Each structure stands twice: as C-alpha cells, then as structure tokens.
Amino acid sequence: IELDPIAVLWYFRRGEAYYYKRKYDAAVADFTRAIDLNPQEVSYYNSRGNAYYNQQKYAEAVADYTKAIELNPNDANYYKNRGDSYSNQQKYAEAIEDFTKAIDLNPQEVSYYQKRGSSYCNLQKYAEALADYTKGIQLNPQEVSFYQNRGNAYFNQQKYAEAITDYTKAIELNPQEVSFYLNRGNSYYNQR
C-alpha cells in the first residue's frame, strides 16, 4: 500500500486479513478505502457488511448488503446476509422477504429454509415455519436442527404427538444432545 496507495486490491486484501483476525474496525477502514477507490465492486460492500455484522452494527450491515444487492441482484448470499441482519434487529418480516428472495435464487440451499423458518416462528407463523422445516428435511434428511426446530413449531401449536416424532428423530441423529430429550419429555408431559 505504501508503494501504491491507490491500488484498491491491497486495501481489500488487508481488510480481509483484518477481518479474519477479528479486527473489525481496521477491516471496515480498509474496505471503506477500497469502496472509495472503486465504488462499483460489489464484494467490497458485502465484506464491509460482514465486518459491521460481526460488530453487531446491523443497520450499517443492512446498508452495505443493500448496496451489494443493487450492484448484483442475482446473488442469493447478499439477500441471506441482509436477512440475517434484519433478523438480529427483530425485523422478521423484512428478514422473511430476503430469505424468500435467497430461496428463489438458490432453492437448493437448505440454510435459507432454516433461517426463514426461524423468522416465521418468531412471528408465530408456525404453519409457514413447518413448511420450511419440512422442505429442509426433504433437502437434507440428516440435518438434525430441522427436526428440532420443526418439533418446536409443533410444540408451540400444542401438536405434541408430532413434536415427539421430530424430537425422537433428532435423538436418533444426535443421541448426545440433552435438550432433545428434555423437549421430548415436555411434549409427553403436555400430551397427557
């Protein structure tokens, strides 16, 4: 950088190094310098948004992810990142919109269904959450968290038999996780 202070790539690379060392303020500074030198490079906004996100500066992260989306509206990851930021601000309706767009762009990415399902649960829209968790199970039947979360959604609707079935499957997949047994026990207790 000292030899070529307008070489934008060096700021970006150093920003990445700071990011991976969890020196987020320094990363933001370098990503900002890279953006100043090349404001059309989408990855710079996404990277700075990630640094803000890790600082829990969600509004700033949303602004950067929004700019990334403006520059490249076909990358599902930018919508997912903004959805995560909205979710952390408890703006679940906005998060659902972004996770839905991410799913539209990449319907095989199971994590997007998990995230949208969780946002639906936070809004107590359990039918929609169940649909997302079920889709996640169809895409990856070995992912234990879908069974746990679907079990929780059933439990919250007082559908204890269905919750027990999902908690039992979660136990089969990960018999070391104590919370699965606790949740299944609570379901048995409430079912009586």
Buried (B, 14 or more C-beta within 10 A) or exposed (E): EEEEEEEBEBBBBBBBEBBEEEBBEBBBBBBBBBBEBEEEBBBBBBBBBBBBBBBEBBEBBBBBBBBBBEBBEEBBBBBBBBBBBBBBBEBBEBBBBBBBBBBEBBEEBBBBBBBBBBBBBBEEBBEBBBBBBBBBBEBBEEBBBBBBBBBBBBBEBEBBEBBBBBBBBBBEBBEEBEEBBEBBEBBBEEEE
